[in-house]
Amino acid sequence: MKVNGRAVKSIEESIVEKLLVSISRDTISRIGEVHVSSLCYDCMRQSFYSMKHGSFFNKKTLLTFWMGRKIHETPILSENEISLNWQGIIGSCDDYEDGLLLEKKTCTQIPSRAMSHHVRQAEYYSVMLTHQNKPVRKACILYIDIANKELKVYKARLRDTALIEKEMLHKKQILDQAIKSDKPPPRKLGWQCNYCTFASICFRKENP
């Protein structure tokens, strides 16, 4: 089938290519930087590979990432996509207004409670916002089910600020040392291994 003399398949390929170029440009620019998303999981080896190589996409993950980006760019509160930088850790908070931090997450099934790594991300952003004179008194996670067109908001219970700061700096130190020595940190097995794009690298047999 053709539209204005152009094959539909060619149009689809062109769309995917343009999305890949746009999204890859953003992820490549973050290679070597310690981003909040690099600190949210327990496995610092996954974060090391992501910092070193960037992100990899197939058609499905590319479209999912793109839809998520468009949702994140839609303002919900008065301040949207706030750039943050603290102690060499960078990030971008989704929405903030009068002490309320809101993080948006797309999914295909709304979880029964806020997921731990999403709460951790909100905690890290709360620290960074506070250091930019935007104190956080309440944090929420908004889940948007793109498959069933539903949404739900969960309140995130934040730990003590000093404890969060210590955790962030400890993880950053691990990654800084790993990048400097070009040696991946020890792996931490968990559910994320089933979804890690670096599993083939992480579990390959190492030479003596």
C-alpha atoms as an extended CHARMM CRD file, in Angstrom:
* protein
*
       208  EXT
         1         1  MET       CA              0.0000000000        0.0000000000        0.0000000000  PROA      1               0.0000000000
         2         2  LYS       CA              1.2080000000        3.5030000000       -0.8510000000  PROA      2               0.0000000000
         3         3  VAL       CA              0.3010000000        6.9500000000        0.4790000000  PROA      3               0.0000000000
         4         4  ASN       CA              1.1700000000        9.7900000000       -1.9050000000  PROA      4               0.0000000000
         5         5  GLY       CA              3.5250000000        7.4390000000       -3.7110000000  PROA      5               0.0000000000
         6         6  ARG       CA              5.3200000000        6.3510000000       -0.5350000000  PROA      6               0.0000000000
         7         7  ALA       CA              5.0810000000        2.8490000000        0.8740000000  PROA      7               0.0000000000
         8         8  VAL       CA              3.4380000000        2.6490000000        4.3180000000  PROA      8               0.0000000000
         9         9  LYS       CA              6.2890000000        0.4500000000        5.5060000000  PROA      9               0.0000000000
        10        10  SER       CA              8.7270000000        3.1660000000        4.4880000000  PROA      10              0.0000000000
        11        11  ILE       CA              6.7530000000        5.7310000000        6.5070000000  PROA      11              0.0000000000
        12        12  GLU       CA              6.7900000000        3.4710000000        9.5790000000  PROA      12              0.0000000000
        13        13  GLU       CA             10.5320000000        2.9290000000        9.2570000000  PROA      13              0.0000000000
        14        14  SER       CA             11.0760000000        6.6740000000        8.9070000000  PROA      14              0.0000000000
        15        15  ILE       CA              9.0790000000        7.3570000000       12.0900000000  PROA      15              0.0000000000
        16        16  VAL       CA             11.0610000000        4.8030000000       14.0850000000  PROA      16              0.0000000000
        17        17  GLU       CA             14.3470000000        6.1380000000       12.7230000000  PROA      17              0.0000000000
        18        18  LYS       CA             13.5240000000        9.7260000000       13.6890000000  PROA      18              0.0000000000
        19        19  LEU       CA             12.4440000000        8.6950000000       17.1880000000  PROA      19              0.0000000000
        20        20  LEU       CA             15.6220000000        6.6580000000       17.6050000000  PROA      20              0.0000000000
        21        21  VAL       CA             17.8300000000        9.5670000000       16.5540000000  PROA      21              0.0000000000
        22        22  SER       CA             16.0390000000       11.9970000000       18.8770000000  PROA      22              0.0000000000
        23        23  ILE       CA             16.0000000000        9.7470000000       21.9380000000  PROA      23              0.0000000000
        24        24  SER       CA             19.4920000000        8.3620000000       21.4010000000  PROA      24              0.0000000000
        25        25  ARG       CA             20.8640000000       11.9040000000       21.2280000000  PROA      25              0.0000000000
        26        26  ASP       CA             19.5740000000       12.5190000000       24.7510000000  PROA      26              0.0000000000
        27        27  THR       CA             20.8520000000        9.2300000000       26.1850000000  PROA      27              0.0000000000
        28        28  ILE       CA             24.2750000000        9.5230000000       24.5490000000  PROA      28              0.0000000000
        29        29  SER       CA             24.7140000000       13.0200000000       25.9720000000  PROA      29              0.0000000000
        30        30  ARG       CA             24.3570000000       11.5020000000       29.4660000000  PROA      30              0.0000000000
        31        31  ILE       CA             27.0700000000        8.8580000000       29.0430000000  PROA      31              0.0000000000
        32        32  GLY       CA             29.5630000000        9.1600000000       31.8960000000  PROA      32              0.0000000000
        33        33  GLU       CA             27.2670000000       11.3260000000       34.0300000000  PROA      33              0.0000000000
        34        34  VAL       CA             25.7520000000       10.1760000000       37.3190000000  PROA      34              0.0000000000
        35        35  HSD       CA             22.0180000000       10.5820000000       36.8140000000  PROA      35              0.0000000000
        36        36  VAL       CA             19.3990000000       10.0010000000       39.4900000000  PROA      36              0.0000000000
        37        37  SER       CA             18.0640000000        7.0920000000       37.4210000000  PROA      37              0.0000000000
        38        38  SER       CA             21.5020000000        5.4610000000       37.7860000000  PROA      38              0.0000000000
        39        39  LEU       CA             21.1010000000        5.4210000000       41.5680000000  PROA      39              0.0000000000
        40        40  CYS       CA             17.5300000000        4.1870000000       41.9780000000  PROA      40              0.0000000000
        41        41  TYR       CA             18.1980000000        0.4540000000       41.5980000000  PROA      41              0.0000000000
        42        42  ASP       CA             20.1400000000       -1.7600000000       43.9880000000  PROA      42              0.0000000000
        43        43  CYS       CA             22.4700000000       -3.0720000000       41.2430000000  PROA      43              0.0000000000
        44        44  MET       CA             25.2380000000       -0.5770000000       40.5770000000  PROA      44              0.0000000000
        45        45  ARG       CA             26.6730000000       -2.8050000000       37.8370000000  PROA      45              0.0000000000
        46        46  GLN       CA             23.6270000000       -2.1240000000       35.6550000000  PROA      46              0.0000000000
        47        47  SER       CA             24.1220000000        1.5880000000       36.2910000000  PROA      47              0.0000000000
        48        48  PHE       CA             27.8150000000        1.3100000000       35.3970000000  PROA      48              0.0000000000
        49        49  TYR       CA             27.0520000000       -0.2560000000       32.0110000000  PROA      49              0.0000000000
        50        50  SER       CA             24.3630000000        2.3350000000       31.3140000000  PROA      50              0.0000000000
        51        51  MET       CA             26.7600000000        5.1810000000       32.1190000000  PROA      51              0.0000000000
        52        52  LYS       CA             29.4710000000        3.6500000000       29.9540000000  PROA      52              0.0000000000
        53        53  HSD       CA             27.4590000000        2.5320000000       26.9080000000  PROA      53              0.0000000000
        54        54  GLY       CA             24.2070000000        4.5040000000       26.9830000000  PROA      54              0.0000000000
        55        55  SER       CA             20.7920000000        2.9270000000       26.3970000000  PROA      55              0.0000000000
        56        56  PHE       CA             19.7250000000        0.4090000000       23.7810000000  PROA      56              0.0000000000
        57        57  PHE       CA             16.2980000000        0.3780000000       22.1390000000  PROA      57              0.0000000000
        58        58  ASN       CA             14.2400000000       -1.9480000000       20.0070000000  PROA      58              0.0000000000
        59        59  LYS       CA             11.0270000000       -0.8010000000       18.3200000000  PROA      59              0.0000000000
        60        60  LYS       CA              8.8240000000       -1.6650000000       21.3080000000  PROA      60              0.0000000000
        61        61  THR       CA             11.0010000000       -0.0570000000       23.9840000000  PROA      61              0.0000000000
        62        62  LEU       CA             11.5840000000        2.9510000000       21.7460000000  PROA      62              0.0000000000
        63        63  LEU       CA              7.8660000000        3.6630000000       21.3950000000  PROA      63              0.0000000000
        64        64  THR       CA              7.3030000000        3.0740000000       25.1230000000  PROA      64              0.0000000000
        65        65  PHE       CA             10.1120000000        5.5040000000       25.9700000000  PROA      65              0.0000000000
        66        66  TRP       CA              8.7320000000        8.0920000000       23.5460000000  PROA      66              0.0000000000
        67        67  MET       CA              5.1840000000        7.9100000000       24.9610000000  PROA      67              0.0000000000
        68        68  GLY       CA              6.5870000000        8.2340000000       28.4590000000  PROA      68              0.0000000000
        69        69  ARG       CA              8.5830000000       11.2770000000       27.4400000000  PROA      69              0.0000000000
        70        70  LYS       CA              5.5210000000       13.0300000000       26.0000000000  PROA      70              0.0000000000
        71        71  ILE       CA              3.5810000000       12.3960000000       29.2150000000  PROA      71              0.0000000000
        72        72  HSD       CA              6.4810000000       13.6810000000       31.3210000000  PROA      72              0.0000000000
        73        73  GLU       CA              6.6320000000       16.8650000000       29.2590000000  PROA      73              0.0000000000
        74        74  THR       CA              2.9570000000       17.6320000000       30.0030000000  PROA      74              0.0000000000
        75        75  PRO       CA              2.7690000000       20.0510000000       32.9800000000  PROA      75              0.0000000000
        76        76  ILE       CA              0.5650000000       18.9320000000       35.8790000000  PROA      76              0.0000000000
        77        77  LEU       CA              1.7940000000       21.3180000000       38.5710000000  PROA      77              0.0000000000
        78        78  SER       CA              3.1110000000       24.8750000000       38.2340000000  PROA      78              0.0000000000
        79        79  GLU       CA              6.7420000000       23.8050000000       37.6630000000  PROA      79              0.0000000000
        80        80  ASN       CA              7.5620000000       21.0670000000       35.1510000000  PROA      80              0.0000000000
        81        81  GLU       CA             10.7620000000       19.2540000000       34.1360000000  PROA      81              0.0000000000
        82        82  ILE       CA             12.9780000000       20.9800000000       36.7070000000  PROA      82              0.0000000000
        83        83  SER       CA             16.6980000000       20.4710000000       36.0150000000  PROA      83              0.0000000000
        84        84  LEU       CA             18.5660000000       19.4450000000       39.1680000000  PROA      84              0.0000000000
        85        85  ASN       CA             22.2450000000       19.1310000000       40.0550000000  PROA      85              0.0000000000
        86        86  TRP       CA             23.6320000000       18.2830000000       43.4890000000  PROA      86              0.0000000000
        87        87  GLN       CA             27.0830000000       16.9770000000       44.3760000000  PROA      87              0.0000000000
        88        88  GLY       CA             27.6800000000       15.9630000000       40.7620000000  PROA      88              0.0000000000
        89        89  ILE       CA             24.3700000000       14.0770000000       40.5310000000  PROA      89              0.0000000000
        90        90  ILE       CA             22.0040000000       15.3280000000       37.8390000000  PROA      90              0.0000000000
        91        91  GLY       CA             18.3120000000       14.7760000000       37.2370000000  PROA      91              0.0000000000
        92        92  SER       CA             15.0320000000       16.2730000000       36.1230000000  PROA      92              0.0000000000
        93        93  CYS       CA             12.0280000000       16.3150000000       38.4430000000  PROA      93              0.0000000000
        94        94  ASP       CA              8.6860000000       15.9130000000       36.6660000000  PROA      94              0.0000000000
        95        95  ASP       CA              6.5060000000       18.3950000000       38.5810000000  PROA      95              0.0000000000
        96        96  TYR       CA              6.6910000000       20.5660000000       41.6930000000  PROA      96              0.0000000000
        97        97  GLU       CA              4.4500000000       23.1000000000       43.3900000000  PROA      97              0.0000000000
        98        98  ASP       CA              4.3670000000       24.5240000000       46.9300000000  PROA      98              0.0000000000
        99        99  GLY       CA              6.1750000000       21.6220000000       48.6000000000  PROA      99              0.0000000000
       100       100  LEU       CA              4.5280000000       18.8840000000       46.5100000000  PROA      100             0.0000000000
       101       101  LEU       CA              6.7290000000       16.6920000000       44.3070000000  PROA      101             0.0000000000
       102       102  LEU       CA              5.0000000000       14.6270000000       41.6180000000  PROA      102             0.0000000000
       103       103  GLU       CA              6.6690000000       11.8930000000       39.5920000000  PROA      103             0.0000000000
       104       104  LYS       CA              4.8890000000       10.4100000000       36.5450000000  PROA      104             0.0000000000
       105       105  LYS       CA              5.3240000000        6.7640000000       35.5200000000  PROA      105             0.0000000000
       106       106  THR       CA              3.8200000000        4.9770000000       32.5260000000  PROA      106             0.0000000000
       107       107  CYS       CA              2.9170000000        1.3050000000       32.8030000000  PROA      107             0.0000000000
       108       108  THR       CA              0.6980000000       -1.3810000000       31.2710000000  PROA      108             0.0000000000
       109       109  GLN       CA             -0.7390000000       -2.3860000000       34.6400000000  PROA      109             0.0000000000
       110       110  ILE       CA             -1.0430000000       -0.1570000000       37.6870000000  PROA      110             0.0000000000
       111       111  PRO       CA              0.8010000000       -1.6720000000       40.6770000000  PROA      111             0.0000000000
       112       112  SER       CA             -0.9320000000       -2.2680000000       43.9960000000  PROA      112             0.0000000000
       113       113  ARG       CA              1.4490000000        0.2170000000       45.6500000000  PROA      113             0.0000000000
       114       114  ALA       CA              4.2220000000        2.5850000000       44.6650000000  PROA      114             0.0000000000
       115       115  MET       CA              7.2520000000        0.5940000000       43.5350000000  PROA      115             0.0000000000
       116       116  SER       CA             10.3500000000        0.8680000000       45.7320000000  PROA      116             0.0000000000
       117       117  HSD       CA             12.6820000000        2.2350000000       43.0540000000  PROA      117             0.0000000000
       118       118  HSD       CA             10.1240000000        4.8860000000       42.1300000000  PROA      118             0.0000000000
       119       119  VAL       CA              9.8280000000        5.9570000000       45.7740000000  PROA      119             0.0000000000
       120       120  ARG       CA             13.6320000000        6.0630000000       45.9590000000  PROA      120             0.0000000000
       121       121  GLN       CA             13.7170000000        8.3110000000       42.9020000000  PROA      121             0.0000000000
       122       122  ALA       CA             11.2150000000       10.6540000000       44.5430000000  PROA      122             0.0000000000
       123       123  GLU       CA             13.3790000000       10.6680000000       47.6880000000  PROA      123             0.0000000000
       124       124  TYR       CA             16.4840000000       11.5900000000       45.7160000000  PROA      124             0.0000000000
       125       125  TYR       CA             14.6440000000       14.3670000000       43.9190000000  PROA      125             0.0000000000
       126       126  SER       CA             13.3280000000       15.6630000000       47.2500000000  PROA      126             0.0000000000
       127       127  VAL       CA             16.9260000000       16.0770000000       48.4460000000  PROA      127             0.0000000000
       128       128  MET       CA             17.9820000000       17.8310000000       45.2460000000  PROA      128             0.0000000000
       129       129  LEU       CA             14.9560000000       20.1200000000       45.2380000000  PROA      129             0.0000000000
       130       130  THR       CA             15.5580000000       21.0630000000       48.8650000000  PROA      130             0.0000000000
       131       131  HSD       CA             19.1150000000       22.0720000000       47.9990000000  PROA      131             0.0000000000
       132       132  GLN       CA             17.6470000000       24.3300000000       45.2990000000  PROA      132             0.0000000000
       133       133  ASN       CA             15.4500000000       26.0790000000       47.8720000000  PROA      133             0.0000000000
       134       134  LYS       CA             12.3640000000       24.0620000000       46.9230000000  PROA      134             0.0000000000
       135       135  PRO       CA             11.5350000000       22.1640000000       50.1290000000  PROA      135             0.0000000000
       136       136  VAL       CA              9.4780000000       18.9950000000       49.7170000000  PROA      136             0.0000000000
       137       137  ARG       CA              6.7620000000       18.2640000000       52.2570000000  PROA      137             0.0000000000
       138       138  LYS       CA              4.8770000000       15.6510000000       50.2490000000  PROA      138             0.0000000000
       139       139  ALA       CA              5.7760000000       13.3620000000       47.3480000000  PROA      139             0.0000000000
       140       140  CYS       CA              3.4400000000       11.4010000000       45.0910000000  PROA      140             0.0000000000
       141       141  ILE       CA              3.8420000000        8.9000000000       42.2680000000  PROA      141             0.0000000000
       142       142  LEU       CA              1.3480000000        9.0990000000       39.3910000000  PROA      142             0.0000000000
       143       143  TYR       CA              0.9690000000        5.8380000000       37.4640000000  PROA      143             0.0000000000
       144       144  ILE       CA             -0.5450000000        6.1290000000       33.9960000000  PROA      144             0.0000000000
       145       145  ASP       CA             -1.7170000000        2.8440000000       32.4770000000  PROA      145             0.0000000000
       146       146  ILE       CA             -1.2480000000        3.3830000000       28.7440000000  PROA      146             0.0000000000
       147       147  ALA       CA             -2.8430000000        0.0160000000       27.9130000000  PROA      147             0.0000000000
       148       148  ASN       CA             -6.1090000000        0.3820000000       29.8500000000  PROA      148             0.0000000000
       149       149  LYS       CA             -6.2590000000        4.2010000000       29.9560000000  PROA      149             0.0000000000
       150       150  GLU       CA             -6.3380000000        4.4360000000       33.7400000000  PROA      150             0.0000000000
       151       151  LEU       CA             -4.3770000000        6.3530000000       36.3450000000  PROA      151             0.0000000000
       152       152  LYS       CA             -3.6960000000        6.2080000000       40.0640000000  PROA      152             0.0000000000
       153       153  VAL       CA             -1.7140000000        8.3360000000       42.5020000000  PROA      153             0.0000000000
       154       154  TYR       CA              0.1880000000        6.9220000000       45.4740000000  PROA      154             0.0000000000
       155       155  LYS       CA              1.7630000000        8.9150000000       48.2760000000  PROA      155             0.0000000000
       156       156  ALA       CA              5.4700000000        8.1720000000       48.7210000000  PROA      156             0.0000000000
       157       157  ARG       CA              6.7040000000        7.9880000000       52.3070000000  PROA      157             0.0000000000
       158       158  LEU       CA             10.0590000000        9.7350000000       52.4650000000  PROA      158             0.0000000000
       159       159  ARG       CA             12.8800000000        8.6900000000       54.7710000000  PROA      159             0.0000000000
       160       160  ASP       CA             15.0730000000       11.0290000000       56.8000000000  PROA      160             0.0000000000
       161       161  THR       CA             16.8940000000       13.5110000000       54.5510000000  PROA      161             0.0000000000
       162       162  ALA       CA             20.3370000000       12.8210000000       56.0510000000  PROA      162             0.0000000000
       163       163  LEU       CA             19.9050000000        9.0860000000       55.4110000000  PROA      163             0.0000000000
       164       164  ILE       CA             18.8790000000        9.6890000000       51.7900000000  PROA      164             0.0000000000
       165       165  GLU       CA             21.8340000000       12.0160000000       51.1840000000  PROA      165             0.0000000000
       166       166  LYS       CA             24.2770000000        9.4650000000       52.6230000000  PROA      166             0.0000000000
       167       167  GLU       CA             22.8470000000        6.7340000000       50.3780000000  PROA      167             0.0000000000
       168       168  MET       CA             23.0530000000        8.8870000000       47.2590000000  PROA      168             0.0000000000
       169       169  LEU       CA             26.6700000000        9.8930000000       47.8670000000  PROA      169             0.0000000000
       170       170  HSD       CA             27.6860000000        6.3100000000       48.6660000000  PROA      170             0.0000000000
       171       171  LYS       CA             26.2350000000        5.0320000000       45.3880000000  PROA      171             0.0000000000
       172       172  LYS       CA             27.8280000000        7.8930000000       43.4590000000  PROA      172             0.0000000000
       173       173  GLN       CA             31.1910000000        7.0320000000       44.9880000000  PROA      173             0.0000000000
       174       174  ILE       CA             30.8270000000        3.4100000000       43.8430000000  PROA      174             0.0000000000
       175       175  LEU       CA             30.0280000000        4.5020000000       40.2780000000  PROA      175             0.0000000000
       176       176  ASP       CA             32.7630000000        7.1430000000       40.1620000000  PROA      176             0.0000000000
       177       177  GLN       CA             35.3370000000        4.5680000000       41.2200000000  PROA      177             0.0000000000
       178       178  ALA       CA             34.0150000000        1.9920000000       38.7520000000  PROA      178             0.0000000000
       179       179  ILE       CA             34.1910000000        4.4520000000       35.8400000000  PROA      179             0.0000000000
       180       180  LYS       CA             37.6630000000        5.5860000000       36.8730000000  PROA      180             0.0000000000
       181       181  SER       CA             39.0080000000        2.0220000000       37.0810000000  PROA      181             0.0000000000
       182       182  ASP       CA             36.8650000000        0.7820000000       34.1730000000  PROA      182             0.0000000000
       183       183  LYS       CA             35.8680000000       -2.1550000000       36.3550000000  PROA      183             0.0000000000
       184       184  PRO       CA             32.1660000000       -2.9130000000       36.9100000000  PROA      184             0.0000000000
       185       185  PRO       CA             30.9340000000       -3.0560000000       40.5120000000  PROA      185             0.0000000000
       186       186  PRO       CA             29.7070000000       -6.3970000000       41.9160000000  PROA      186             0.0000000000
       187       187  ARG       CA             26.3510000000       -7.4260000000       40.4830000000  PROA      187             0.0000000000
       188       188  LYS       CA             23.3140000000       -7.6260000000       42.7590000000  PROA      188             0.0000000000
       189       189  LEU       CA             20.8770000000      -10.2620000000       41.6050000000  PROA      189             0.0000000000
       190       190  GLY       CA             17.2120000000       -9.3250000000       41.6420000000  PROA      190             0.0000000000
       191       191  TRP       CA             14.0520000000       -8.9580000000       39.6050000000  PROA      191             0.0000000000
       192       192  GLN       CA             15.6480000000       -6.2640000000       37.4440000000  PROA      192             0.0000000000
       193       193  CYS       CA             18.0110000000       -8.8640000000       35.9440000000  PROA      193             0.0000000000
       194       194  ASN       CA             15.0630000000      -10.1810000000       33.8910000000  PROA      194             0.0000000000
       195       195  TYR       CA             14.6760000000       -6.7800000000       32.2050000000  PROA      195             0.0000000000
       196       196  CYS       CA             18.3000000000       -5.6050000000       32.0610000000  PROA      196             0.0000000000
       197       197  THR       CA             19.5590000000       -4.8360000000       28.5530000000  PROA      197             0.0000000000
       198       198  PHE       CA             23.1120000000       -5.5210000000       29.7380000000  PROA      198             0.0000000000
       199       199  ALA       CA             22.4820000000       -9.0600000000       31.0100000000  PROA      199             0.0000000000
       200       200  SER       CA             24.4420000000      -10.6330000000       28.1510000000  PROA      200             0.0000000000
       201       201  ILE       CA             27.4720000000       -8.5330000000       29.0980000000  PROA      201             0.0000000000
       202       202  CYS       CA             27.0590000000       -8.9300000000       32.8310000000  PROA      202             0.0000000000
       203       203  PHE       CA             26.8160000000      -12.7410000000       32.8170000000  PROA      203             0.0000000000
       204       204  ARG       CA             29.2780000000      -13.5810000000       30.0550000000  PROA      204             0.0000000000
       205       205  LYS       CA             32.2050000000      -15.7790000000       31.0320000000  PROA      205             0.0000000000
       206       206  GLU       CA             35.1420000000      -13.6300000000       31.9930000000  PROA      206             0.0000000000
       207       207  ASN       CA             38.6580000000      -14.3960000000       30.7730000000  PROA      207             0.0000000000
       208       208  PRO       CA             41.2150000000      -15.4020000000       33.4390000000  PROA      208             0.0000000000
